[in-house]
Amino acid sequence: MITEKNGTNAGKLWALLNEQGAHSFKDAKKKLKMTNPDLYMAMGWLCREEKVSISDDAEIVMDLK
């Protein structure tokens, strides 16, 4: 089910940020081996839960709140 996949991916992204700190979209995508849509969905999931902050200066950077 797609909702389950999104939740799993959000968990993987959260774990990466928790263990290794802030990451750019590009670096997180490479480390997690996710497609763009999967990573965007994971980011959205964590944003909805107010667990991640995202800055978009020159490139997207994510970090836990």
Contact map, one row per residue, 1 for C-alpha under 8 A:
11111000000000000000000000000000000000000000000000000000000000000
11111100000000000000000000000000000000000000000000000000000000000
11111110000000000000000000000000000000000000000000000000000000000
11111111000000000000000000000000000000000000000000000000000000000
11111111100000000000000000000000000000000000000000000000000000000
01111111110000000000000000000000000001001100100000000000000000000
00111111111000000000000000000000000000000100100000000000000000000
00011111111100000000000000000000000000000000000000000000000000000
00001111111110000000000000000000000001100100000000000000000000000
00000111111111000000000000000000000000101110110000000000000000000
00000011111111100000000000000000000000000100000000000000000000000
00000001111111110000000000000001000000000000000000000000000000000
00000000111111111000000000010001000000000110000000000000000000000
00000000011111111100000000000000000000000000010000000000000000010
00000000001111111110000000000000000000000000000000000000000000000
00000000000111111111100000010000000000000000000000000000000000000
00000000000011111111111000000000000000000000000000000000000001110
00000000000001111111100000000000000000000000000000000000000000010
00000000000000111111100000000000000000000000000000000000000000000
00000000000000011111110000000000000000000000000000000000000000000
00000000000000011111111000000000000000000000000000000000000000110
00000000000000001001111100000000000000000000000000000000000011110
00000000000000001000111110110000000000000000000000000000000011100
00000000000000000000011111110000000000000000000000000000001111000
00000000000000000000001111111000000000000000000000000000001111000
00000000000000000000000111111100000000000000000000000000000000000
00000000000000000000001111111110000000000000000000000000000000000
00000000000010010000001111111111000000000000000000000000000000000
00000000000000000000000011111111111100100000000000000000000000000
00000000000000000000000001111111110000000000000000000000000000000
00000000000000000000000000111111100000000000000000000000000000000
00000000000110000000000000011111110000000000000000000000000000000
00000000000000000000000000001111111000000000000000000000000000000
00000000000000000000000000001101111101100000000000000000000000000
00000000000000000000000000001000111111100000000000000000000000000
00000000000000000000000000001000011111110000000000000000000000000
00000000000000000000000000000000001111111000000000000000000000000
00000100100000000000000000000000011111111100000000000000000000000
00000000110000000000000000001000011111111110000000000000000000000
00000000000000000000000000000000000111111111000000000000000000000
00000100010000000000000000000000000011111111100000000000000000000
00000110111010000000000000000000000001111111110000000000000000000
00000000010010000000000000000000000000111111111000010000000000000
00000000000000000000000000000000000000011111111100000000000000000
00000110010000000000000000000000000000001111111110000000000000000
00000000010001000000000000000000000000000111111111110000000000000
00000000000000000000000000000000000000000011111111111000000000000
00000000000000000000000000000000000000000001111111100000000000000
00000000000000000000000000000000000000000000111111100000000000000
00000000000000000000000000000000000000000000011111111000000000001
00000000000000000000000000000000000000000000011111111000000000011
00000000000000000000000000000000000000000010011001111100000001111
00000000000000000000000000000000000000000000001001111110000001111
00000000000000000000000000000000000000000000000000011111000111100
00000000000000000000000000000000000000000000000000001111101111000
00000000000000000000000000000000000000000000000000000111111110000
00000000000000000000000000000000000000000000000000000011111100000
00000000000000000000000000000000000000000000000000000001111100000
00000000000000000000000110000000000000000000000000000011111110000
00000000000000000000000110000000000000000000000000000111111111000
00000000000000000000011110000000000000000000000000000111001111100
00000000000000001000011110000000000000000000000000011110000111110
00000000000000001000111000000000000000000000000000011100000011111
00000000000001001100110000000000000000000000000000111000000001111
00000000000000000000000000000000000000000000000001111000000000111
